[in-house]
Amino acid sequence: MNFSQIAYVAFTIILALVMAGIIAYYFNPKRKKKVEEPKYRMLQDDDKKEHHD
């Protein structure tokens, strides 16, 4: 293997590790409430608008 092939393999592995880290961070059970909060807030806003009309 020459340098460019090693560089491509290393870059691919680094990108895979970064992606795995992002996924692990985002789907961490400790963050679930913070991640889900905007969804429920949007639904609450829709419910308030329907009741006022």
PDB file of N, CA, C and O in Angstrom:
ATOM      1  N   MET A   1       0.844  -1.188   0.000  1.00  0.00           N
ATOM      2  CA  MET A   1       0.000   0.000   0.000  1.00  0.00           C
ATOM      3  C   MET A   1       0.888   1.250   0.000  1.00  0.00           C
ATOM      4  O   MET A   1       1.864   1.350   0.743  1.00  0.00           O
ATOM      5  N   ASN A   2       0.517   2.177  -0.846  1.00  0.00           N
ATOM      6  CA  ASN A   2       1.277   3.425  -0.854  1.00  0.00           C
ATOM      7  C   ASN A   2       0.616   4.441   0.077  1.00  0.00           C
ATOM      8  O   ASN A   2      -0.410   4.158   0.695  1.00  0.00           O
ATOM      9  N   PHE A   3       1.214   5.617   0.166  1.00  0.00           N
ATOM     10  CA  PHE A   3       0.751   6.627   1.129  1.00  0.00           C
ATOM     11  C   PHE A   3      -0.688   7.056   0.882  1.00  0.00           C
ATOM     12  O   PHE A   3      -1.454   7.210   1.833  1.00  0.00           O
ATOM     13  N   SER A   4      -1.071   7.255  -0.383  1.00  0.00           N
ATOM     14  CA  SER A   4      -2.425   7.737  -0.661  1.00  0.00           C
ATOM     15  C   SER A   4      -3.482   6.699  -0.257  1.00  0.00           C
ATOM     16  O   SER A   4      -4.559   7.064   0.216  1.00  0.00           O
ATOM     17  N   GLN A   5      -3.185   5.441  -0.439  1.00  0.00           N
ATOM     18  CA  GLN A   5      -4.133   4.400  -0.022  1.00  0.00           C
ATOM     19  C   GLN A   5      -4.270   4.367   1.501  1.00  0.00           C
ATOM     20  O   GLN A   5      -5.373   4.229   2.030  1.00  0.00           O
ATOM     21  N   ILE A   6      -3.158   4.492   2.189  1.00  0.00           N
ATOM     22  CA  ILE A   6      -3.191   4.519   3.657  1.00  0.00           C
ATOM     23  C   ILE A   6      -3.955   5.754   4.131  1.00  0.00           C
ATOM     24  O   ILE A   6      -4.725   5.680   5.089  1.00  0.00           O
ATOM     25  N   ALA A   7      -3.743   6.886   3.464  1.00  0.00           N
ATOM     26  CA  ALA A   7      -4.432   8.118   3.841  1.00  0.00           C
ATOM     27  C   ALA A   7      -5.940   7.972   3.647  1.00  0.00           C
ATOM     28  O   ALA A   7      -6.709   8.415   4.500  1.00  0.00           O
ATOM     29  N   TYR A   8      -6.376   7.367   2.556  1.00  0.00           N
ATOM     30  CA  TYR A   8      -7.805   7.163   2.322  1.00  0.00           C
ATOM     31  C   TYR A   8      -8.412   6.245   3.384  1.00  0.00           C
ATOM     32  O   TYR A   8      -9.503   6.515   3.888  1.00  0.00           O
ATOM     33  N   VAL A   9      -7.715   5.172   3.721  1.00  0.00           N
ATOM     34  CA  VAL A   9      -8.208   4.238   4.742  1.00  0.00           C
ATOM     35  C   VAL A   9      -8.287   4.947   6.094  1.00  0.00           C
ATOM     36  O   VAL A   9      -9.282   4.814   6.806  1.00  0.00           O
ATOM     37  N   ALA A  10      -7.257   5.690   6.447  1.00  0.00           N
ATOM     38  CA  ALA A  10      -7.241   6.413   7.728  1.00  0.00           C
ATOM     39  C   ALA A  10      -8.365   7.452   7.771  1.00  0.00           C
ATOM     40  O   ALA A  10      -9.054   7.580   8.783  1.00  0.00           O
ATOM     41  N   PHE A  11      -8.546   8.181   6.692  1.00  0.00           N
ATOM     42  CA  PHE A  11      -9.599   9.196   6.625  1.00  0.00           C
ATOM     43  C   PHE A  11     -10.979   8.553   6.766  1.00  0.00           C
ATOM     44  O   PHE A  11     -11.842   9.089   7.460  1.00  0.00           O
ATOM     45  N   THR A  12     -11.190   7.424   6.123  1.00  0.00           N
ATOM     46  CA  THR A  12     -12.460   6.716   6.214  1.00  0.00           C
ATOM     47  C   THR A  12     -12.713   6.246   7.639  1.00  0.00           C
ATOM     48  O   THR A  12     -13.828   6.364   8.147  1.00  0.00           O
ATOM     49  N   ILE A  13     -11.696   5.720   8.276  1.00  0.00           N
ATOM     50  CA  ILE A  13     -11.846   5.260   9.663  1.00  0.00           C
ATOM     51  C   ILE A  13     -12.144   6.438  10.590  1.00  0.00           C
ATOM     52  O   ILE A  13     -12.995   6.340  11.474  1.00  0.00           O
ATOM     53  N   ILE A  14     -11.446   7.542  10.385  1.00  0.00           N
ATOM     54  CA  ILE A  14     -11.692   8.732  11.212  1.00  0.00           C
ATOM     55  C   ILE A  14     -13.117   9.235  11.026  1.00  0.00           C
ATOM     56  O   ILE A  14     -13.791   9.557  12.005  1.00  0.00           O
ATOM     57  N   LEU A  15     -13.583   9.305   9.788  1.00  0.00           N
ATOM     58  CA  LEU A  15     -14.962   9.742   9.539  1.00  0.00           C
ATOM     59  C   LEU A  15     -15.977   8.798  10.180  1.00  0.00           C
ATOM     60  O   LEU A  15     -16.980   9.249  10.734  1.00  0.00           O
ATOM     61  N   ALA A  16     -15.724   7.502  10.109  1.00  0.00           N
ATOM     62  CA  ALA A  16     -16.629   6.524  10.728  1.00  0.00           C
ATOM     63  C   ALA A  16     -16.659   6.712  12.243  1.00  0.00           C
ATOM     64  O   ALA A  16     -17.726   6.639  12.853  1.00  0.00           O
ATOM     65  N   LEU A  17     -15.502   6.952  12.854  1.00  0.00           N
ATOM     66  CA  LEU A  17     -15.451   7.171  14.302  1.00  0.00           C
ATOM     67  C   LEU A  17     -16.159   8.459  14.705  1.00  0.00           C
ATOM     68  O   LEU A  17     -16.857   8.493  15.718  1.00  0.00           O
ATOM     69  N   VAL A  18     -15.984   9.511  13.922  1.00  0.00           N
ATOM     70  CA  VAL A  18     -16.675  10.772  14.210  1.00  0.00           C
ATOM     71  C   VAL A  18     -18.183  10.577  14.099  1.00  0.00           C
ATOM     72  O   VAL A  18     -18.932  11.050  14.953  1.00  0.00           O
ATOM     73  N   MET A  19     -18.628   9.899  13.073  1.00  0.00           N
ATOM     74  CA  MET A  19     -20.056   9.638  12.895  1.00  0.00           C
ATOM     75  C   MET A  19     -20.603   8.801  14.050  1.00  0.00           C
ATOM     76  O   MET A  19     -21.686   9.089  14.560  1.00  0.00           O
ATOM     77  N   ALA A  20     -19.873   7.775  14.464  1.00  0.00           N
ATOM     78  CA  ALA A  20     -20.296   6.941  15.583  1.00  0.00           C
ATOM     79  C   ALA A  20     -20.362   7.767  16.865  1.00  0.00           C
ATOM     80  O   ALA A  20     -21.268   7.577  17.676  1.00  0.00           O
ATOM     81  N   GLY A  21     -19.422   8.671  17.053  1.00  0.00           N
ATOM     82  CA  GLY A  21     -19.434   9.544  18.226  1.00  0.00           C
ATOM     83  C   GLY A  21     -20.644  10.471  18.238  1.00  0.00           C
ATOM     84  O   GLY A  21     -21.269  10.671  19.280  1.00  0.00           O
ATOM     85  N   ILE A  22     -20.968  11.032  17.085  1.00  0.00           N
ATOM     86  CA  ILE A  22     -22.142  11.910  16.984  1.00  0.00           C
ATOM     87  C   ILE A  22     -23.412  11.125  17.286  1.00  0.00           C
ATOM     88  O   ILE A  22     -24.280  11.605  18.016  1.00  0.00           O
ATOM     89  N   ILE A  23     -23.523   9.940  16.738  1.00  0.00           N
ATOM     90  CA  ILE A  23     -24.705   9.112  16.978  1.00  0.00           C
ATOM     91  C   ILE A  23     -24.800   8.735  18.453  1.00  0.00           C
ATOM     92  O   ILE A  23     -25.880   8.814  19.039  1.00  0.00           O
ATOM     93  N   ALA A  24     -23.694   8.328  19.056  1.00  0.00           N
ATOM     94  CA  ALA A  24     -23.693   7.956  20.472  1.00  0.00           C
ATOM     95  C   ALA A  24     -24.063   9.150  21.345  1.00  0.00           C
ATOM     96  O   ALA A  24     -24.801   8.999  22.319  1.00  0.00           O
ATOM     97  N   TYR A  25     -23.558  10.338  21.006  1.00  0.00           N
ATOM     98  CA  TYR A  25     -23.873  11.545  21.775  1.00  0.00           C
ATOM     99  C   TYR A  25     -25.346  11.904  21.650  1.00  0.00           C
ATOM    100  O   TYR A  25     -25.996  12.211  22.648  1.00  0.00           O
ATOM    101  N   TYR A  26     -25.875  11.867  20.435  1.00  0.00           N
ATOM    102  CA  TYR A  26     -27.246  12.286  20.190  1.00  0.00           C
ATOM    103  C   TYR A  26     -28.252  11.329  20.819  1.00  0.00           C
ATOM    104  O   TYR A  26     -29.247  11.772  21.391  1.00  0.00           O
ATOM    105  N   PHE A  27     -28.009  10.029  20.722  1.00  0.00           N
ATOM    106  CA  PHE A  27     -28.959   9.045  21.217  1.00  0.00           C
ATOM    107  C   PHE A  27     -28.669   8.611  22.650  1.00  0.00           C
ATOM    108  O   PHE A  27     -29.216   7.608  23.109  1.00  0.00           O
ATOM    109  N   ASN A  28     -27.827   9.339  23.355  1.00  0.00           N
ATOM    110  CA  ASN A  28     -27.540   9.050  24.749  1.00  0.00           C
ATOM    111  C   ASN A  28     -28.828   9.186  25.564  1.00  0.00           C
ATOM    112  O   ASN A  28     -29.515  10.202  25.450  1.00  0.00           O
ATOM    113  N   PRO A  29     -29.171   8.191  26.381  1.00  0.00           N
ATOM    114  CA  PRO A  29     -30.410   8.263  27.163  1.00  0.00           C
ATOM    115  C   PRO A  29     -30.485   9.493  28.071  1.00  0.00           C
ATOM    116  O   PRO A  29     -31.583   9.956  28.381  1.00  0.00           O
ATOM    117  N   LYS A  30     -29.356  10.022  28.496  1.00  0.00           N
ATOM    118  CA  LYS A  30     -29.364  11.217  29.350  1.00  0.00           C
ATOM    119  C   LYS A  30     -29.865  12.443  28.590  1.00  0.00           C
ATOM    120  O   LYS A  30     -30.381  13.377  29.203  1.00  0.00           O
ATOM    121  N   ARG A  31     -29.721  12.454  27.273  1.00  0.00           N
ATOM    122  CA  ARG A  31     -30.136  13.604  26.458  1.00  0.00           C
ATOM    123  C   ARG A  31     -31.553  13.457  25.913  1.00  0.00           C
ATOM    124  O   ARG A  31     -32.045  14.367  25.247  1.00  0.00           O
ATOM    125  N   LYS A  32     -32.211  12.351  26.176  1.00  0.00           N
ATOM    126  CA  LYS A  32     -33.500  12.083  25.553  1.00  0.00           C
ATOM    127  C   LYS A  32     -34.510  13.198  25.846  1.00  0.00           C
ATOM    128  O   LYS A  32     -35.208  13.643  24.935  1.00  0.00           O
ATOM    129  N   LYS A  33     -34.599  13.650  27.085  1.00  0.00           N
ATOM    130  CA  LYS A  33     -35.563  14.691  27.431  1.00  0.00           C
ATOM    131  C   LYS A  33     -35.289  15.972  26.642  1.00  0.00           C
ATOM    132  O   LYS A  33     -36.217  16.595  26.126  1.00  0.00           O
ATOM    133  N   LYS A  34     -34.035  16.358  26.548  1.00  0.00           N
ATOM    134  CA  LYS A  34     -33.687  17.587  25.825  1.00  0.00           C
ATOM    135  C   LYS A  34     -33.968  17.459  24.329  1.00  0.00           C
ATOM    136  O   LYS A  34     -34.394  18.422  23.690  1.00  0.00           O
ATOM    137  N   VAL A  35     -33.731  16.277  23.774  1.00  0.00           N
ATOM    138  CA  VAL A  35     -33.945  16.053  22.343  1.00  0.00           C
ATOM    139  C   VAL A  35     -35.443  16.012  22.024  1.00  0.00           C
ATOM    140  O   VAL A  35     -35.869  16.526  20.989  1.00  0.00           O
ATOM    141  N   GLU A  36     -36.241  15.406  22.903  1.00  0.00           N
ATOM    142  CA  GLU A  36     -37.665  15.249  22.653  1.00  0.00           C
ATOM    143  C   GLU A  36     -38.475  16.507  22.999  1.00  0.00           C
ATOM    144  O   GLU A  36     -39.602  16.663  22.529  1.00  0.00           O
ATOM    145  N   GLU A  37     -37.914  17.395  23.810  1.00  0.00           N
ATOM    146  CA  GLU A  37     -38.648  18.565  24.291  1.00  0.00           C
ATOM    147  C   GLU A  37     -39.227  19.441  23.177  1.00  0.00           C
ATOM    148  O   GLU A  37     -40.402  19.799  23.267  1.00  0.00           O
ATOM    149  N   PRO A  38     -38.476  19.808  22.133  1.00  0.00           N
ATOM    150  CA  PRO A  38     -39.050  20.667  21.085  1.00  0.00           C
ATOM    151  C   PRO A  38     -40.257  20.042  20.387  1.00  0.00           C
ATOM    152  O   PRO A  38     -41.186  20.751  20.001  1.00  0.00           O
ATOM    153  N   LYS A  39     -40.244  18.728  20.225  1.00  0.00           N
ATOM    154  CA  LYS A  39     -41.362  18.052  19.572  1.00  0.00           C
ATOM    155  C   LYS A  39     -42.636  18.244  20.380  1.00  0.00           C
ATOM    156  O   LYS A  39     -43.686  18.568  19.826  1.00  0.00           O
ATOM    157  N   TYR A  40     -42.543  18.044  21.686  1.00  0.00           N
ATOM    158  CA  TYR A  40     -43.725  18.191  22.524  1.00  0.00           C
ATOM    159  C   TYR A  40     -44.144  19.657  22.634  1.00  0.00           C
ATOM    160  O   TYR A  40     -45.333  19.959  22.742  1.00  0.00           O
ATOM    161  N   ARG A  41     -43.176  20.557  22.606  1.00  0.00           N
ATOM    162  CA  ARG A  41     -43.501  21.983  22.656  1.00  0.00           C
ATOM    163  C   ARG A  41     -44.289  22.389  21.398  1.00  0.00           C
ATOM    164  O   ARG A  41     -45.239  23.168  21.484  1.00  0.00           O
ATOM    165  N   MET A  42     -43.895  21.863  20.241  1.00  0.00           N
ATOM    166  CA  MET A  42     -44.637  22.166  19.011  1.00  0.00           C
ATOM    167  C   MET A  42     -46.059  21.634  19.103  1.00  0.00           C
ATOM    168  O   MET A  42     -47.005  22.309  18.698  1.00  0.00           O
ATOM    169  N   LEU A  43     -46.212  20.436  19.628  1.00  0.00           N
ATOM    170  CA  LEU A  43     -47.547  19.861  19.758  1.00  0.00           C
ATOM    171  C   LEU A  43     -48.391  20.661  20.732  1.00  0.00           C
ATOM    172  O   LEU A  43     -49.587  20.839  20.501  1.00  0.00           O
ATOM    173  N   GLN A  44     -47.801  21.147  21.814  1.00  0.00           N
ATOM    174  CA  GLN A  44     -48.536  21.959  22.778  1.00  0.00           C
ATOM    175  C   GLN A  44     -48.974  23.267  22.139  1.00  0.00           C
ATOM    176  O   GLN A  44     -50.090  23.727  22.379  1.00  0.00           O
ATOM    177  N   ASP A  45     -48.114  23.869  21.334  1.00  0.00           N
ATOM    178  CA  ASP A  45     -48.478  25.111  20.649  1.00  0.00           C
ATOM    179  C   ASP A  45     -49.666  24.881  19.718  1.00  0.00           C
ATOM    180  O   ASP A  45     -50.566  25.718  19.647  1.00  0.00           O
ATOM    181  N   ASP A  46     -49.679  23.764  19.010  1.00  0.00           N
ATOM    182  CA  ASP A  46     -50.796  23.453  18.125  1.00  0.00           C
ATOM    183  C   ASP A  46     -52.087  23.252  18.917  1.00  0.00           C
ATOM    184  O   ASP A  46     -53.155  23.696  18.496  1.00  0.00           O
ATOM    185  N   ASP A  47     -51.983  22.584  20.057  1.00  0.00           N
ATOM    186  CA  ASP A  47     -53.167  22.366  20.890  1.00  0.00           C
ATOM    187  C   ASP A  47     -53.722  23.693  21.401  1.00  0.00           C
ATOM    188  O   ASP A  47     -54.939  23.875  21.435  1.00  0.00           O
ATOM    189  N   LYS A  48     -52.872  24.603  21.789  1.00  0.00           N
ATOM    190  CA  LYS A  48     -53.306  25.920  22.298  1.00  0.00           C
ATOM    191  C   LYS A  48     -54.007  26.703  21.194  1.00  0.00           C
ATOM    192  O   LYS A  48     -55.023  27.353  21.440  1.00  0.00           O
ATOM    193  N   LYS A  49     -53.462  26.642  19.968  1.00  0.00           N
ATOM    194  CA  LYS A  49     -54.062  27.377  18.860  1.00  0.00           C
ATOM    195  C   LYS A  49     -55.434  26.830  18.526  1.00  0.00           C
ATOM    196  O   LYS A  49     -56.349  27.594  18.216  1.00  0.00           O
ATOM    197  N   GLU A  50     -55.588  25.510  18.586  1.00  0.00           N
ATOM    198  CA  GLU A  50     -56.888  24.912  18.260  1.00  0.00           C
ATOM    199  C   GLU A  50     -57.938  25.280  19.292  1.00  0.00           C
ATOM    200  O   GLU A  50     -59.097  25.491  18.935  1.00  0.00           O
ATOM    201  N   HIS A  51     -57.568  25.362  20.553  1.00  0.00           N
ATOM    202  CA  HIS A  51     -58.527  25.663  21.608  1.00  0.00           C
ATOM    203  C   HIS A  51     -58.936  27.125  21.606  1.00  0.00           C
ATOM    204  O   HIS A  51     -60.040  27.452  22.043  1.00  0.00           O
ATOM    205  N   HIS A  52     -58.074  28.013  21.123  1.00  0.00           N
ATOM    206  CA  HIS A  52     -58.396  29.437  21.120  1.00  0.00           C
ATOM    207  C   HIS A  52     -59.319  29.809  19.957  1.00  0.00           C
ATOM    208  O   HIS A  52     -60.016  30.821  20.033  1.00  0.00           O
ATOM    209  N   ASP A  53     -59.337  29.032  18.907  1.00  0.00           N
ATOM    210  CA  ASP A  53     -60.145  29.381  17.733  1.00  0.00           C
ATOM    211  C   ASP A  53     -61.590  29.035  17.918  1.00  0.00           C
ATOM    212  O   ASP A  53     -62.400  29.266  17.020  1.00  0.00           O
TER     213      ASP A  53
END
